[in-house]
Amino acid sequence: MLVVTGFPYYELTREIASILGGVEVGVAEKVFPDGEFYVRILEPDKIPSNDVVVVSTTYPKQESSLLKTMLLIDAVKQNNPKRIIAVIPYIAYSRQDKVFLPGEPVSACMVLKTLKTIGLDVLVVVDIHSPKTLECFGGPAYNVLVSDLLVKAALKYLENPIVLAPDQGALERASYAARTLGLNYDFLVKSRDRVTGAITYKPKELSVKGRDVVLVDDIISTGGTIAEASRILLQQGARRVVVAATHGLLVGDALKKLKEAGVEKLILANTLLVKHEHELIEYVNITEALKPVLEKITS
């Protein structure tokens, strides 16, 4: 079993190699003067007839990260491996999972199909935006939920909490965490006042009055939706709001929005090539969740 990465994602790579009893193989990379990327596996003679785990992620610099991941997969493929297994916790372009307006691409499927076409045999992702899109891969693909680990980390800041999804589409990850930890859960229903146009969020069934809340989602980008939901929940009587999100892109002034909205803490997974340093943030290591899936694949 060989484990390779061409990116500064070494912490997770080493942990995956450790749990699988695998050997890390180095990769050299550079950028040519014209801006094109180059990668080379340093010990290609170790690859033939072996399973190779490629560890990567695709944020930030989504385009270059995707391209380098694809180049790395092809470099492995050129050396006749038994199988190529990719662990890509964050898949860029996964939010466009259907045609919303005529003329649009389905970028989530396009990325997955491309990974399969260039030679990837097995794909492992973490909390992809829409798990159904993994059908586009056309091979064994595993979506690892980590919301239970995130909510568990959030509990030390809370008392008598309930777990809420920001909408019905995010209910699966919220309910998974709640069922695992023995908590109540619900999802928020968005409504707009027909006279004033004001938007409000309210749990479908549960009351937040006097309760602590964990808001669970997959991606926080600009933070606007989660900040607004947090503010309204506090106005409705919630004592505290902690946000637990898998992929913390945190674009622009997202952290400022969350802090001003009254969010107590922001729990994130280490799925990206960037970690934000901020008093609001706590990161959770996802290796624990990846371990049983990887052991199953490689056994």
N, C-alpha and C positions, 0 to 999 in steps of 0.2 A: 504494500500500500504506500503510494507516494502522495504527498500533499504539496501543492505549488501555489504561489501567489506572486503577481508581478507588481503589487501595489503596497502602500504603507498600511496594510491591514494585518500586521504581523501578530498582534496579540491573539486574535481569533484563530489565525492560521496555526499558531503553535499549540493552542489548546485543542484544536481539532486533530492535529497530528498526535497529540498525547493520548486522547481518548481512543483513537483508532489504532494506536501502536504503529503509526506510520512514520515515514522518513520525509523530512522537508527537503525539497529540491529548489535551489535558487534560480532566479530569473534575472537576466540583464535587460535593461530597457533604456532607450534614449529617444530623443526627438531629433530628426534630421533638420538641417537649416531651413528647409521649405515647410516645416511644420508636421511632416508625417511621422508616425510612431514606428518604433522598432522594438521587438521583444525577442529574446532567445533563451531557451531553457539551458542551464549550464551543465547539466548532466543527462543528456538525452539517452545515453546508453542504459539508464536505469528503467526507462519507460516500457520497452517491449514486453507485452503479455502481462502487465501489471495494471491493477485499478489505479487510476490517478484522480485525486480530488483537487479540483481547481477552486480556490477560495477567492471571492471577489465581491465587490459591491459597486453600485453605479451612481453614487452621489457623494460629493458634488461633481461638477463638470461631467454631466451625464453623457454627452456625446463621446468625449474622449475616453471616459471610463467604460462605456459599452464597447467601443471599438477595441480598446486594449484587452478587454475580456475575451472578445471574439478572436483576436490575434493569438492570445494565449491558448485558447481551446484548439485552434488550428495547429499551433506549434506542437501541442501534445499529440494531436491526431496524426501528424506526419511521422510519428515514431512508433506507430502500431501498438497502442495500449490495449489492454483487455476491455476496459470501459473508461469513459470519462464521466465523472460525477462532479457537477458544479454546485457549490454552496454560494448562492448569491442572495444574501438577506434582503437587499433592497433592489427591486427591479424598476429601473427608470421607465417612464412612459406608460406605466401600468394603469393610470387613472382613466385613460381614454380606452375603455373596454367595450364600447359600442359606438355606433354612428348616432350622434345626437342631432346633427344637422346634415342635410344632403351635401355630399362632396367631401366629407371627412374620412380620414383613414381610421382603422382600429389599431392604434399603435401598440397596445398591449399584446395583441395576437401577432403582429408583425415582428416584434422583438423576440417573442417565444419561438415562433417558427424559424426565425433566422438562427437562433442558438441551436435548434435541432438540426437544421440543414448543414451547418458547418461541422457537425460531428459530435455534439453533446448527446450522451446516452441517458443520463439521469439528472434531474434538476431538483434542488432543494431551495426553497425560498422561505422568507419569514413574513407572515401576515400580509400577503399580497392583497391589493385593494379589492379585487373581485376574484375569489378562488375559482370560479367557473372558467375564467380565462385560461387556466392551466390546461384545459382540454385542447387548446390551440397548440400546445407543445408536441402532442402526438407521441408521447412516450411516458415513462414513469416520472411523475412530478409530485412533490410533497410540499404542502403548505404548513409550516410550523407556527402555531399560535403561541404567543408569549404573553398574552394579556393577563394570565394568571400570575406570572412572575412580577409583572408591573404592578398589579393591584396588591399583591402580597407585600411589595416594598412600600406601597402607599399606606398600608394599614397602620404603620407605626406613627403616622401623623393624624390618625382619625379615631373617632369613637362612634359606635353604633352606625356604621356606614351603609349606604346603598350604592350599587353600581349602576351607572346610567350610560347608555349609548346616545350620542348626539342626534341620531335618527334611526329609523328602523333598519336601514341598510347596514349599520354597524352593530346590530343587536347580537349577531353570532359571537363576536369576540367578547362583548360585555357579558353575555350569558355564560360563555365558557369559563371566564374568570370567576363569576359569581357562583356557579355550580361547583367548581373545584374547591372554592374556599368557603362554601356554605353561607353565601350572602344573598340578600334580595337584589333583584335587578329589574330594570325597566328601560324604555327608550323615550326620548323627548319628541313631542309632537310640535311642529312649527306652525304658527298661525299668524295671520296678518289682520289688523283692525281695518275694516272696510272704510271707516271714516278717516282715521288719522294716518293709516298706512304703517303704523308701528308694528314691529315684529316681536313676537313673544314665543318662549319655549316652555312647555309644561310636560312633566312625565305623564304617560298615557294613563297609568293607574295609581302609582304610588305618590304619596305626599313627601316633600322634602323638608317640611317644617320641623325644625329642631333636629334634623339629621345631618350627618356629614355625608358628602357625596364624592364618589370617584367617577369622573367622566372618562370614558374609555374610547379611544379612536385609533385608527391605523396611522394616519399622516397628519402632522401639523405643519402647514406651509406658512401662510401669512398670519395665521392665528386668529383671524377675525371671527369666524363662526364659533370657535370654542370660547373665545373671550366673551362674546355676547351671551352665549348660553350660560357661562359661569356667572356673569353679572346678574342675569335674570334669576337664576336659581338662588343666589344670595338674597335678592330682593324678595323672593318667595318664602324666605325663612330658613334656608339651608345655613347651618352653622359654619361649615368650611367646605371648600371645593378643592380637591386635588385632581389634577389631570394626569392620566396615564396613557401615553401614546407611543406606539412602536417606533415610528420613524420621525425624528424631530428635525425637519428641514430648517424651520425657524428663519424664514426669509424676512429681510427688512427689519421692521420694528415689532416683530411678533412677540418677543419676550416682554417688551414694554406694554403691549396690549394686554397680555395675560396678567402681568403684575398689577396694572391699573384696574383690571376687572376684579381683582381680589383673589386670584388663584393662590392657594397656600403653597403648593409645591407642584413641580412638573417632573414626572417620572418617565424616562425615555430608555429605549433599548440601544445597545451599541451596534446598530446595524449599518452605520454610515462611516465614511472616511473622515468625518469631521466631528469633533466634540466641542460643544459650546461651554465656556466657563461662565457660570452665572449662579448666584445664590439660590435661584429658584429651582435649579436643575439637579436631579440625581439620575445617574445612569445605572442600568441593570445589565449584567452580563447574560447573554442568551445561550451560552454553551450548554447549560443544564437542559434546555429544551431541545437543542440539536442532537444531543448525545444518543437518545434512544432511536431516533430516526436514522442517523448515520450508522449505528451499530446494526440495525435491521438491514439496511441496504448492503452493507459490506460483509455481513456474516455468511 
